[in-house]
Amino acid sequence: MELQKVYVAPFKPAAKKAKYELVKDVTTRWNSFDDAAKRALYLRPAINELIMEEEVKYNELVARQRRNPRIKRIDPPPAILEDRLDNEDWHVISLYHDILQPIKQATMDLQGHAGGRFGAIWRVIEIYEELLSHFEKLRTQYPVREALAKRAPLQQRLEDQRQS
């Protein structure tokens, strides 16, 4: 949590808390992945610094083990180094957040009582049209069908290699 003070807190808006924990994605909560992505993106500088610190510690350990002739086997890297997120991973998380944000907002707008005794059912069509517009823009921005079509031959080659 100290990393947050150095890498996140100086840049946080005034209304934000000083320290945050990561949010876990819960499959039974509709918007939890977006919540987890948003928090991870916010904490990215501290997460990256934590991984760099772990990498330095691991490299020092490996150097000590290599200098010691009695040690025959070098310890494997910790899972945090094996599973680190690279820039492309962070970009994908950012894209997911951008895609999911309007869905979360629609969920929030439609829940509860929006000025009436019977909830916000009268806003369904309006919000549906907003979401439809959002997804139509995404479809032109990210041509998924074309990308999948280009990937199919590569996936087939990989599958053939695994089977042989």
Protein Blocks (a to p, Z undefined) as FASTA:
>chain_A
ZZmmmmmmmmpcfkbcfbdcdddddfklmklmmmmmmmmmmmmmmmmmmmmmmmmmmmmm
mmmmmmpmklmbdcdddfklmmpccfklmmmmmmmmmmmmmmmmmmmmmgcjehianljm
lmmmmmmmmmmmmmmmmmmmmcfklmmmmmmmmmmmmmmmmmZZ
